[in-house]
Amino acid sequence: MSDVRHAGTQRSAQGGPKEAPAEAQVTPLFSKDLANFAGKEGLMITVVYPPGSSDPIHRHNAHAFVYVLEGSIVMQVKGGKEVTLTPWPDLL
């Protein structure tokens, strides 16, 4: 898997970036063992990023499917370009 970076965006009234607020809130929703893949599981979580927050560069040792419910998120896979994701219409 590749290293990734995520960041929310928000600007101050003067147009500059605001200071990063609190950390992201992660809530586990569902976990299921994958019958055809011994020792593997499917995991569903929600992650709420406060406006203007970001994650340090990190690694997912799994495949990730990202669906934005509200707002936007900027993501980048190591070696790739930044991509801004927004709710459902971006997937079409």
C-alpha positions, 0 to 999 in steps of 0.5 A, spaced: 500 500 500 502 507 499 503 512 503 497 517 504 496 524 506 489 527 508 487 534 509 481 538 510 481 546 508 478 552 511 480 559 510 480 565 515 476 572 513 483 574 511 484 569 506 490 565 509 489 558 512 486 558 519 490 554 525 489 546 525 483 545 530 482 538 534 484 531 531 480 527 527 474 523 530 474 515 528 468 511 529 468 504 528 462 501 525 462 494 522 468 489 522 467 482 518 472 476 517 473 475 510 471 468 509 475 467 502 481 470 505 484 467 512 486 472 517 483 478 513 477 482 515 473 488 512 472 494 517 468 500 516 469 506 520 467 514 519 472 519 520 470 526 522 475 531 520 474 538 523 475 544 518 482 545 517 485 539 520 490 534 517 493 528 518 500 526 518 503 522 512 501 515 514 500 508 511 494 504 510 496 496 510 490 495 506 485 497 501 481 503 502 475 506 499 473 513 501 466 516 500 465 523 502 459 525 506 459 532 507 465 537 505 471 536 502 478 532 503 484 533 499 488 526 499 495 524 496 498 518 494 505 518 495 508 519 488 501 522 485 498 528 485 493 531 490 486 530 489 480 533 492 474 529 494 467 532 495 460 528 496 457 523 491 457 527 484 465 526 484 464 519 483 460 519 477 
